[in-house]
């Protein structure tokens, strides 16, 4: 809604396979990518004025803390990959 409210120009459509390019090549074309991990998304949230302003301070802080807990819950898991790789003793 922020883009509509502020009449942000979405730019020209991208009509090529963006997945065929490296992140560096996409940046050269002026295309930014979304976070690729929960950790990157968590830190992007800290800088996202649109989300912060849309939610307001109280709700944003609650949401931010929930996402921090979500990250902590995720990062302390032992995944199948780790079990298979390291516990085949």
Secondary structure as the mmCIF struct_conf table of DSSP 4:
data_model
#
loop_
_struct_conf.conf_type_id
_struct_conf.id
_struct_conf.beg_label_comp_id
_struct_conf.beg_label_asym_id
_struct_conf.beg_label_seq_id
_struct_conf.end_label_comp_id
_struct_conf.end_label_asym_id
_struct_conf.end_label_seq_id
HELX_RH_AL_P HELX_RH_AL_P1 UNK A 2 UNK A 5
TURN_TY1_P TURN_TY1_P1 UNK A 6 UNK A 7
BEND BEND1 UNK A 12 UNK A 12
BEND BEND2 UNK A 16 UNK A 16
HELX_RH_3T_P HELX_RH_3T_P1 UNK A 18 UNK A 20
BEND BEND3 UNK A 21 UNK A 21
HELX_RH_AL_P HELX_RH_AL_P2 UNK A 23 UNK A 28
TURN_TY1_P TURN_TY1_P2 UNK A 29 UNK A 30
HELX_LH_PP_P HELX_LH_PP_P1 UNK A 32 UNK A 35
BEND BEND4 UNK A 36 UNK A 37
HELX_RH_AL_P HELX_RH_AL_P3 UNK A 38 UNK A 46
TURN_TY1_P TURN_TY1_P3 UNK A 47 UNK A 47
HELX_RH_AL_P HELX_RH_AL_P4 UNK A 49 UNK A 75
TURN_TY1_P TURN_TY1_P4 UNK A 76 UNK A 76
HELX_RH_AL_P HELX_RH_AL_P5 UNK A 80 UNK A 86
BEND BEND5 UNK A 87 UNK A 87
#
